[in-house]
Amino acid sequence: MKTKLSQKDKVLRHLKEIGPITPVQAFFNYSIMRLAAVVFILKDEGFNITTTILKSENKFGEPVSYAQYKIENEAN
């Protein structure tokens, strides 16, 4: 039987093994709707996660901004 990973474990694994993650990636890959909340918990546990605000356009050509999270080094 497979072990069910928590949202925190999924995000941490992604950051360590794949790299940066955005809210859209978290939603489509892991069904996580509140990535910022998960990242907040990881930061509170001592992980050095940086946030970069990226800018883009939506499908209507309007400017939007969103966060990208990246783990810098492991504190744990």
C-alpha positions as a Markdown table, in Angstrom:
| # | Residue | x | y | z |
|---|---|---|---|---|
| 1 | Met | 0.0 | 0.0 | 0.0 |
| 2 | Lys | 1.3 | 3.4 | -0.9 |
| 3 | Thr | 2.0 | 5.9 | 1.8 |
| 4 | Lys | 0.0 | 9.1 | 1.4 |
| 5 | Leu | 2.3 | 12.2 | 1.5 |
| 6 | Ser | 1.1 | 15.4 | 3.1 |
| 7 | Gln | 0.9 | 18.6 | 1.2 |
| 8 | Lys | 4.0 | 19.8 | 3.0 |
| 9 | Asp | 5.9 | 16.6 | 2.1 |
| 10 | Lys | 4.8 | 17.0 | -1.6 |
| 11 | Val | 6.0 | 20.6 | -1.8 |
| 12 | Leu | 9.3 | 19.9 | 0.0 |
| 13 | Arg | 10.0 | 16.9 | -2.3 |
| 14 | His | 9.2 | 19.1 | -5.3 |
| 15 | Leu | 11.5 | 21.9 | -4.1 |
| 16 | Lys | 14.4 | 19.4 | -3.4 |
| 17 | Glu | 14.1 | 17.1 | -6.4 |
| 18 | Ile | 12.6 | 19.2 | -9.2 |
| 19 | Gly | 13.2 | 22.9 | -8.2 |
| 20 | Pro | 11.1 | 26.0 | -8.0 |
| 21 | Ile | 7.3 | 25.8 | -7.8 |
| 22 | Thr | 4.5 | 28.2 | -8.5 |
| 23 | Pro | 0.9 | 28.1 | -7.3 |
| 24 | Val | -0.3 | 26.9 | -10.8 |
| 25 | Gln | 2.1 | 24.0 | -10.7 |
| 26 | Ala | 1.1 | 23.1 | -7.2 |
| 27 | Phe | -2.5 | 23.1 | -8.1 |
| 28 | Phe | -2.2 | 21.0 | -11.3 |
| 29 | Asn | 0.5 | 18.6 | -10.1 |
| 30 | Tyr | -0.6 | 18.1 | -6.4 |
| 31 | Ser | -4.1 | 19.6 | -6.1 |
| 32 | Ile | -2.7 | 22.1 | -3.6 |
| 33 | Met | -4.7 | 25.3 | -3.6 |
| 34 | Arg | -2.9 | 27.2 | -0.9 |
| 35 | Leu | 0.7 | 26.9 | -1.7 |
| 36 | Ala | 1.7 | 30.0 | 0.3 |
| 37 | Ala | 0.3 | 28.5 | 3.4 |
| 38 | Val | 2.3 | 25.3 | 2.9 |
| 39 | Val | 5.5 | 27.4 | 2.2 |
| 40 | Phe | 4.8 | 29.4 | 5.4 |
| 41 | Ile | 4.8 | 26.2 | 7.5 |
| 42 | Leu | 8.0 | 25.0 | 5.8 |
| 43 | Lys | 9.7 | 28.4 | 6.5 |
| 44 | Asp | 8.5 | 28.2 | 10.1 |
| 45 | Glu | 10.2 | 24.8 | 10.4 |
| 46 | Gly | 13.5 | 26.3 | 9.3 |
| 47 | Phe | 13.7 | 25.7 | 5.6 |
| 48 | Asn | 15.3 | 28.6 | 3.7 |
| 49 | Ile | 12.7 | 29.2 | 0.9 |
| 50 | Thr | 12.9 | 32.3 | -1.1 |
| 51 | Thr | 10.0 | 34.0 | -2.9 |
| 52 | Thr | 10.3 | 35.6 | -6.3 |
| 53 | Ile | 7.4 | 37.6 | -7.8 |
| 54 | Leu | 7.1 | 36.9 | -11.5 |
| 55 | Lys | 5.0 | 39.0 | -13.9 |
| 56 | Ser | 3.1 | 37.7 | -16.9 |
| 57 | Glu | -0.2 | 38.3 | -18.8 |
| 58 | Asn | -3.4 | 36.4 | -18.4 |
| 59 | Lys | -5.4 | 35.1 | -21.4 |
| 60 | Phe | -7.0 | 38.6 | -21.8 |
| 61 | Gly | -3.6 | 40.3 | -22.1 |
| 62 | Glu | -3.9 | 41.9 | -18.6 |
| 63 | Pro | -0.8 | 42.0 | -16.4 |
| 64 | Val | -0.7 | 39.6 | -13.5 |
| 65 | Ser | 1.9 | 38.7 | -10.9 |
| 66 | Tyr | 2.5 | 35.4 | -9.0 |
| 67 | Ala | 5.0 | 33.9 | -6.6 |
| 68 | Gln | 7.6 | 31.3 | -7.4 |
| 69 | Tyr | 9.2 | 29.5 | -4.4 |
| 70 | Lys | 12.7 | 28.0 | -4.4 |
| 71 | Ile | 14.6 | 26.3 | -1.6 |
| 72 | Glu | 18.1 | 27.8 | -1.1 |
| 73 | Asn | 19.7 | 25.3 | 1.3 |
| 74 | Glu | 18.6 | 22.8 | 3.8 |
| 75 | Ala | 18.3 | 23.8 | 7.4 |
| 76 | Asn | 16.9 | 20.4 | 8.5 |
